[in-house]
Amino acid sequence: MRTITNIKALSDFRLECLFNDGSKKIADIKPYLSAEAFKPLLDPRVFSSTLSNQGYFIEWKEYNIDLSADTLWHIAANA
């Protein structure tokens, strides 16, 4: 199962994701920010407060928002 070993918030609502297979990808979250559930992430301070949770997903816990490792893998481009 694919997991996230490191996550870093970048400018322009992107996430640098390192996965357990050694791959490094950049996920653009901007297209998701129009959805009601993701609106809190429009605040750059909120967006940059991502946490990895056991590698299977990242979450913005205070806002009950999460993205799975598989979702990030599929929406991300190779870095």
Rosetta silent file (secondary structure, phi, psi, omega in degrees, C-alpha in Angstrom):
SEQUENCE: MRTITNIKALSDFRLECLFNDGSKKIADIKPYLSAEAFKPLLDPRVFSSTLSNQGYFIEWKEYNIDLSADTLWHIAANA
SCORE:     score description
SCORE:     0.000 S_00000001
   1 L     0.000  135.310 -179.688    0.000    0.000    0.000 S_00000001
   2 L   -74.021  134.895  176.051    1.283    3.437   -0.953 S_00000001
   3 L  -132.654  162.009  177.970    1.962    5.823    1.937 S_00000001
   4 E   -93.352  126.409  177.315    3.208    9.370    2.325 S_00000001
   5 E   -97.798  -23.291  176.533    6.602    9.636    3.989 S_00000001
   6 E  -157.165  145.339  179.330    6.821   13.435    3.867 S_00000001
   7 E  -136.096  139.679 -179.744    4.529   16.292    2.896 S_00000001
   8 E  -141.986  128.001  176.182    5.378   19.945    2.345 S_00000001
   9 E   -76.564  132.733  178.101    3.056   22.820    1.459 S_00000001
  10 E  -113.050  176.067  176.789    4.321   24.881   -1.474 S_00000001
  11 H   -67.564  164.031  175.126    3.169   28.161   -2.961 S_00000001
  12 H    59.504   34.710  174.445    0.082   28.378   -5.163 S_00000001
  13 H    59.433   43.933  176.330   -1.806   25.632   -3.274 S_00000001
  14 E  -115.741  154.326  177.739    0.529   22.802   -4.216 S_00000001
  15 E  -124.620  130.254  172.665    1.849   19.979   -2.061 S_00000001
  16 E   -89.028  121.131 -174.993    5.203   18.259   -2.414 S_00000001
  17 E  -117.772  126.442  171.906    4.588   14.597   -1.613 S_00000001
  18 E  -107.197  131.731 -176.060    7.216   11.970   -0.939 S_00000001
  19 E  -111.270  162.227 -175.644    5.945    8.400   -1.064 S_00000001
  20 L   -65.971  -11.944  176.177    7.247    5.170    0.422 S_00000001
  21 L   -90.089    5.065  178.622    8.336    3.919   -3.014 S_00000001
  22 L    90.965   -4.895 -178.678   10.826    6.807   -3.201 S_00000001
  23 L   -77.923  150.309  177.830    8.819    8.866   -5.694 S_00000001
  24 E  -124.183  125.212 -176.965    8.426   12.618   -5.309 S_00000001
  25 E  -134.170  157.005  176.549    5.344   14.306   -6.771 S_00000001
  26 E  -114.411  120.025  179.711    3.709   17.719   -6.752 S_00000001
  27 E  -102.219  124.660  176.747   -0.048   17.771   -6.200 S_00000001
  28 E   -90.992  112.917 -176.013   -1.981   20.847   -7.329 S_00000001
  29 L   -91.949  -11.655 -175.833   -4.889   21.272   -4.916 S_00000001
  30 H   -50.104  -43.256 -179.298   -6.207   24.476   -6.524 S_00000001
  31 H   -61.762  -20.702 -178.067   -8.895   22.721   -8.646 S_00000001
  32 H   -87.612  -14.740 -172.262  -10.465   21.296   -5.464 S_00000001
  33 L   -71.508  -11.146  176.229  -10.735   24.623   -3.626 S_00000001
  34 L   -79.662  -17.177  177.489  -14.019   25.555   -5.290 S_00000001
  35 L   -73.548  139.456 -177.238  -15.742   22.677   -3.468 S_00000001
  36 H   -52.594  -42.712 -176.815  -17.445   23.765   -0.251 S_00000001
  37 H   -62.534  -26.375 -176.268  -15.581   21.194    1.857 S_00000001
  38 H  -100.081   -2.432 -176.049  -12.189   22.595    0.802 S_00000001
  39 H   -54.033  -37.368  178.544  -12.966   26.342    1.083 S_00000001
  40 H   -57.683  -24.168 -177.941  -11.068   26.797    4.392 S_00000001
  41 H   -74.512   -7.788  175.379   -7.891   25.900    2.502 S_00000001
  42 H   -65.069  -20.981  174.329   -8.137   29.136    0.498 S_00000001
  43 L   -79.733  115.425 -177.408   -6.431   30.755    3.503 S_00000001
  44 H   -56.125  -31.086  178.199   -2.694   30.153    2.866 S_00000001
  45 H   -67.815  -38.938  177.388   -2.034   29.815    6.620 S_00000001
  46 H   -67.714  -47.353 -178.376   -4.601   27.028    6.871 S_00000001
  47 H   -56.839  -42.138 -175.680   -3.323   25.350    3.711 S_00000001
  48 L   -77.359   -0.651 -179.881    0.272   25.316    4.940 S_00000001
  49 L   -95.239   30.803 -178.875   -0.664   23.631    8.218 S_00000001
  50 L   -65.609  148.463  176.477   -0.909   20.144    6.665 S_00000001
  51 E  -131.623  141.960  173.934   -0.023   17.138    8.754 S_00000001
  52 E   -88.205  134.479 -178.674    0.761   13.611    7.686 S_00000001
  53 E  -116.576   96.969  179.553   -1.261   11.057    9.628 S_00000001
  54 L    57.180   15.713  174.303    0.456    7.658    9.675 S_00000001
  55 L    81.556  -15.026 -176.652    1.237    8.180    6.007 S_00000001
  56 L   -83.348  -20.669  176.473   -2.117    6.994    4.681 S_00000001
  57 E  -162.051  163.274  170.994   -3.576   10.479    4.350 S_00000001
  58 E  -110.326  155.578  179.720   -2.926   14.095    5.165 S_00000001
  59 E  -147.390  153.980  169.258   -5.387   16.179    7.047 S_00000001
  60 E  -108.157   84.344 -167.029   -6.280   19.628    8.142 S_00000001
  61 H   -57.050  -43.138 -177.509   -7.692   18.299   11.395 S_00000001
  62 H   -60.097  -25.702 -177.108   -9.242   21.498   12.720 S_00000001
  63 H  -108.125    3.913  178.774  -11.347   21.721    9.551 S_00000001
  64 L    56.282   43.288  179.415  -12.075   18.006    9.155 S_00000001
  65 E  -117.772  133.380  176.661  -10.489   17.967    5.683 S_00000001
  66 E  -145.611  159.257  174.402   -8.317   15.135    4.437 S_00000001
  67 E  -135.337  133.008 -178.186   -6.813   13.697    1.272 S_00000001
  68 E   -77.952  159.703  176.371   -5.665   10.114    0.963 S_00000001
  69 H   -59.004  -41.287  179.849   -2.216    9.050   -0.195 S_00000001
  70 H   -64.554  -41.110  177.327   -3.809    7.373   -3.236 S_00000001
  71 H   -61.113  -48.171  179.634   -5.696   10.544   -4.180 S_00000001
  72 H   -60.106  -40.952  179.889   -2.525   12.610   -3.928 S_00000001
  73 H   -59.149  -44.887 -174.683   -0.629   10.028   -5.981 S_00000001
  74 H   -75.190  -29.932 -178.419   -3.199   10.131   -8.788 S_00000001
  75 H   -91.251  -10.310 -173.373   -3.623   13.907   -8.996 S_00000001
  76 E   -90.325  153.973  173.953    0.101   14.715   -8.671 S_00000001
  77 E  -103.889  151.657  177.131    2.723   15.187  -11.351 S_00000001
  78 E   -60.985  139.027 -179.491    6.249   13.868  -11.031 S_00000001
  79 L   -87.723    0.000    0.000    8.577   16.420   -9.484 S_00000001
